[in-house]
Amino acid sequence: MCPKRTSASAPFLSAACLTLLGCADAGRYLRDRALDLSDVVDPKFGLGLGAGAKAEVSDYAGAGAGIGAAGGYEFYGRRTMVGGGVFFHLGVVGADMLGEGGPPIAEGNLLLVQFKDERPPPLSRARIGGEVLAALVNIGVYVNLGEIADFFGGLVGLDPAGDDGVAKGARFEPEEPTTRPATRPGPPGRGTPTRPSNEPPGPR
């Protein structure tokens, strides 16, 4: 019986396949970490009418002064929101509006009320920065503390922000309704005649 022959190139082919797979995983890991690092800075830019400025420590505390209306793009970590509305601030009393449709919700403390769409996750709202509305331009920049935590978590294989594999600048997905519309029962089948519930059963 002849011994089974193996190709001399088989070990090299296996090593090459493992190397390519390892390189693909390493490339994906490095790309996600680079994007995590870019998520640490949240820019905001758009157009507006009026004049004012504000500074924030998270989305729930801050102060500012000014009145006007503004709209444009605002990054929250990996994703963006597009919209606009009123800009009004007088010390720690103020309001913003930014959303992509759907009813916005009021959130705030220290008398700073901010009307924000409910889709930016709480982790992405932990940020420090400010913005200016002047000369028909609304521009701002924020350091996102939540995304700093996401970057260091990603170094050890975690993904607190749930954004690995998401393209930079992707829009927030609208929330799907949790309830389904009620369906009407169809007509009874031909082979199952109906009978009022108060009618006594017939003789067997």
BAGUDO-983325 format. One record per residue (C-alpha): x negated, y negated, z; residue number from 1; residue in one letter. Coordinates in Angstrom, 1 decimal. Last residue first. Layout:
BEGIN
[[X; Y; Z]; NUM; 'A']
...
***
This chain:
BEGIN
[[76.3; -15.0; 19.7]; 204; 'R']
[[79.1; -17.4; 20.6]; 203; 'P']
[[78.5; -21.1; 20.0]; 202; 'G']
[[76.3; -23.4; 22.2]; 201; 'P']
[[78.1; -26.2; 23.9]; 200; 'P']
[[77.9; -29.6; 22.2]; 199; 'E']
[[76.4; -32.3; 24.4]; 198; 'N']
[[73.0; -32.2; 22.7]; 197; 'S']
[[74.6; -32.9; 19.3]; 196; 'P']
[[73.6; -30.2; 16.7]; 195; 'R']
[[71.0; -30.3; 14.0]; 194; 'T']
[[70.8; -27.8; 11.1]; 193; 'P']
[[67.3; -26.1; 10.8]; 192; 'T']
[[67.0; -24.6; 7.3]; 191; 'G']
[[67.2; -27.9; 5.5]; 190; 'R']
[[64.5; -29.5; 7.5]; 189; 'G']
[[65.3; -32.5; 9.7]; 188; 'P']
[[64.6; -36.0; 8.4]; 187; 'P']
[[61.2; -37.5; 9.3]; 186; 'G']
[[60.3; -38.8; 12.7]; 185; 'P']
[[59.3; -42.5; 12.7]; 184; 'R']
[[55.7; -43.3; 13.3]; 183; 'T']
[[54.5; -45.6; 16.0]; 182; 'A']
[[51.5; -47.8; 15.0]; 181; 'P']
[[48.2; -46.6; 16.4]; 180; 'R']
[[46.6; -48.2; 19.4]; 179; 'T']
[[42.9; -48.8; 20.0]; 178; 'T']
[[42.5; -51.4; 17.2]; 177; 'P']
[[39.1; -51.5; 15.7]; 176; 'E']
[[36.6; -54.1; 16.9]; 175; 'E']
[[35.1; -56.2; 14.1]; 174; 'P']
[[31.5; -55.3; 13.3]; 173; 'E']
[[29.0; -58.0; 14.2]; 172; 'F']
[[27.1; -59.2; 11.1]; 171; 'R']
[[23.7; -57.9; 10.2]; 170; 'A']
[[20.9; -60.5; 10.3]; 169; 'G']
[[18.1; -58.0; 10.7]; 168; 'K']
[[19.1; -54.6; 9.6]; 167; 'A']
[[20.2; -52.1; 12.2]; 166; 'V']
[[18.1; -48.9; 12.5]; 165; 'G']
[[17.6; -49.4; 16.2]; 164; 'D']
[[20.2; -51.8; 17.5]; 163; 'D']
[[21.7; -50.1; 20.5]; 162; 'G']
[[20.6; -53.0; 22.8]; 161; 'A']
[[19.2; -50.7; 25.5]; 160; 'P']
[[17.3; -48.5; 22.9]; 159; 'D']
[[14.9; -46.3; 24.8]; 158; 'L']
[[11.9; -44.4; 23.3]; 157; 'G']
[[9.1; -45.7; 25.6]; 156; 'V']
[[8.2; -48.8; 23.5]; 155; 'L']
[[11.9; -49.3; 22.8]; 154; 'G']
[[12.5; -50.1; 26.5]; 153; 'G']
[[9.9; -52.9; 26.3]; 152; 'F']
[[11.6; -54.4; 23.3]; 151; 'F']
[[15.1; -54.0; 24.8]; 150; 'D']
[[14.0; -55.8; 27.9]; 149; 'A']
[[12.7; -58.7; 25.8]; 148; 'I']
[[16.1; -58.5; 23.9]; 147; 'E']
[[17.9; -59.2; 27.2]; 146; 'G']
[[15.7; -62.2; 27.9]; 145; 'L']
[[16.7; -63.8; 24.6]; 144; 'N']
[[14.7; -67.0; 24.1]; 143; 'V']
[[17.0; -69.5; 22.4]; 142; 'Y']
[[16.7; -72.0; 19.5]; 141; 'V']
[[19.0; -74.6; 18.3]; 140; 'G']
[[20.1; -76.6; 15.2]; 139; 'I']
[[23.2; -78.5; 14.2]; 138; 'N']
[[22.7; -80.9; 11.4]; 137; 'V']
[[24.9; -83.8; 10.2]; 136; 'L']
[[22.3; -86.3; 11.6]; 135; 'A']
[[22.6; -84.9; 15.1]; 134; 'A']
[[23.8; -81.9; 17.0]; 133; 'L']
[[21.0; -80.4; 19.2]; 132; 'V']
[[20.6; -77.0; 20.7]; 131; 'E']
[[19.3; -75.2; 23.8]; 130; 'G']
[[17.4; -72.4; 25.3]; 129; 'G']
[[17.5; -69.5; 27.7]; 128; 'I']
[[19.0; -66.1; 27.1]; 127; 'R']
[[21.0; -63.3; 28.7]; 126; 'A']
[[23.8; -63.2; 26.1]; 125; 'R']
[[22.3; -60.3; 24.2]; 124; 'S']
[[22.7; -57.9; 27.1]; 123; 'L']
[[26.3; -58.9; 27.5]; 122; 'P']
[[27.2; -57.7; 24.0]; 121; 'P']
[[28.1; -60.3; 21.3]; 120; 'P']
[[31.6; -59.2; 20.2]; 119; 'R']
[[33.9; -61.2; 22.5]; 118; 'E']
[[33.8; -64.3; 20.3]; 117; 'D']
[[32.7; -67.2; 22.4]; 116; 'K']
[[34.5; -70.2; 23.9]; 115; 'F']
[[32.2; -71.6; 26.5]; 114; 'Q']
[[33.3; -73.3; 29.7]; 113; 'V']
[[30.6; -75.0; 31.7]; 112; 'L']
[[32.2; -75.6; 35.1]; 111; 'L']
[[29.3; -73.9; 36.9]; 110; 'L']
[[30.6; -70.7; 35.3]; 109; 'N']
[[31.7; -69.6; 31.9]; 108; 'G']
[[33.8; -67.5; 29.6]; 107; 'E']
[[36.8; -68.3; 27.5]; 106; 'A']
[[37.8; -65.8; 24.8]; 105; 'I']
[[38.0; -66.2; 21.1]; 104; 'P']
[[41.1; -64.8; 19.3]; 103; 'P']
[[40.2; -62.9; 16.1]; 102; 'G']
[[38.0; -64.4; 13.4]; 101; 'G']
[[34.2; -64.8; 13.1]; 100; 'E']
[[33.6; -66.8; 16.3]; 99; 'G']
[[31.9; -69.9; 17.7]; 98; 'L']
[[33.5; -72.4; 20.0]; 97; 'M']
[[31.8; -74.6; 22.5]; 96; 'D']
[[33.1; -76.3; 25.6]; 95; 'A']
[[31.9; -78.7; 28.3]; 94; 'G']
[[31.7; -79.7; 31.9]; 93; 'V']
[[28.2; -79.3; 33.4]; 92; 'V']
[[27.2; -82.8; 32.2]; 91; 'G']
[[29.7; -84.0; 29.6]; 90; 'L']
[[29.8; -81.6; 26.7]; 89; 'H']
[[32.0; -81.2; 23.6]; 88; 'F']
[[31.3; -79.3; 20.4]; 87; 'F']
[[34.5; -78.1; 18.7]; 86; 'V']
[[34.5; -75.4; 16.0]; 85; 'G']
[[32.2; -73.1; 14.2]; 84; 'G']
[[31.8; -69.8; 12.4]; 83; 'G']
[[29.2; -67.1; 11.6]; 82; 'V']
[[27.7; -64.7; 14.1]; 81; 'M']
[[24.5; -62.9; 13.6]; 80; 'T']
[[22.9; -59.6; 14.6]; 79; 'R']
[[19.5; -58.4; 15.8]; 78; 'R']
[[19.4; -60.5; 19.0]; 77; 'G']
[[22.3; -62.8; 19.1]; 76; 'Y']
[[21.7; -65.1; 16.1]; 75; 'F']
[[23.8; -68.1; 15.3]; 74; 'E']
[[24.8; -69.2; 11.8]; 73; 'Y']
[[26.9; -72.3; 11.0]; 72; 'G']
[[29.4; -74.6; 12.4]; 71; 'G']
[[29.6; -77.9; 14.2]; 70; 'A']
[[32.2; -80.4; 15.5]; 69; 'A']
[[31.5; -83.5; 17.6]; 68; 'G']
[[31.0; -84.7; 21.1]; 67; 'I']
[[27.9; -85.2; 23.3]; 66; 'G']
[[26.2; -84.3; 26.5]; 65; 'A']
[[24.9; -81.1; 27.9]; 64; 'G']
[[24.7; -78.6; 30.8]; 63; 'A']
[[24.2; -74.9; 31.3]; 62; 'G']
[[25.6; -71.7; 32.7]; 61; 'A']
[[27.5; -68.8; 31.2]; 60; 'Y']
[[25.8; -68.1; 27.9]; 59; 'D']
[[22.5; -67.6; 29.7]; 58; 'S']
[[20.5; -70.6; 31.1]; 57; 'V']
[[21.7; -73.1; 28.6]; 56; 'E']
[[20.7; -76.6; 27.4]; 55; 'A']
[[22.9; -79.0; 25.5]; 54; 'K']
[[22.7; -81.8; 22.9]; 53; 'A']
[[25.0; -84.3; 21.3]; 52; 'G']
[[26.0; -86.2; 18.2]; 51; 'A']
[[28.9; -86.0; 15.8]; 50; 'G']
[[29.6; -84.1; 12.6]; 49; 'L']
[[28.1; -80.7; 11.9]; 48; 'G']
[[26.0; -78.4; 9.7]; 47; 'L']
[[24.2; -75.1; 10.5]; 46; 'G']
[[21.4; -73.5; 12.4]; 45; 'F']
[[20.9; -71.3; 15.4]; 44; 'K']
[[17.8; -69.3; 16.1]; 43; 'P']
[[17.5; -66.4; 18.6]; 42; 'D']
[[14.0; -65.6; 19.6]; 41; 'V']
[[13.4; -62.1; 21.3]; 40; 'V']
[[15.0; -60.4; 18.3]; 39; 'D']
[[11.7; -60.6; 16.3]; 38; 'S']
[[10.1; -58.3; 18.9]; 37; 'L']
[[12.9; -55.7; 18.5]; 36; 'D']
[[12.4; -56.0; 14.7]; 35; 'L']
[[8.7; -55.2; 15.1]; 34; 'A']
[[9.6; -52.3; 17.4]; 33; 'R']
[[12.1; -50.9; 14.9]; 32; 'D']
[[9.6; -51.1; 12.1]; 31; 'R']
[[6.9; -49.4; 14.2]; 30; 'L']
[[9.2; -46.5; 15.1]; 29; 'Y']
[[10.4; -46.1; 11.5]; 28; 'R']
[[6.8; -46.0; 10.3]; 27; 'G']
[[5.8; -43.5; 13.0]; 26; 'A']
[[8.7; -41.2; 12.1]; 25; 'D']
[[7.8; -41.4; 8.4]; 24; 'A']
[[4.1; -40.9; 9.2]; 23; 'C']
[[4.9; -37.8; 11.2]; 22; 'G']
[[7.1; -36.4; 8.4]; 21; 'L']
[[4.3; -37.0; 6.0]; 20; 'L']
[[1.7; -35.4; 8.3]; 19; 'T']
[[3.8; -32.4; 8.9]; 18; 'L']
[[4.3; -31.9; 5.1]; 17; 'C']
[[0.5; -32.3; 4.5]; 16; 'A']
[[-0.3; -29.8; 7.2]; 15; 'A']
[[2.1; -27.3; 5.7]; 14; 'S']
[[0.6; -27.9; 2.2]; 13; 'L']
[[-2.9; -27.4; 3.5]; 12; 'F']
[[-2.0; -24.2; 5.3]; 11; 'P']
[[-0.4; -22.9; 2.1]; 10; 'A']
[[-3.3; -23.7; -0.2]; 9; 'S']
[[-5.1; -20.3; 0.3]; 8; 'A']
[[-1.9; -18.6; -0.9]; 7; 'S']
[[-1.1; -15.5; 1.1]; 6; 'T']
[[-1.6; -11.9; -0.1]; 5; 'R']
[[0.3; -9.0; 1.4]; 4; 'K']
[[-1.9; -5.9; 1.7]; 3; 'P']
[[-1.5; -3.3; -1.0]; 2; 'C']
[[0.0; 0.0; 0.0]; 1; 'M']
***
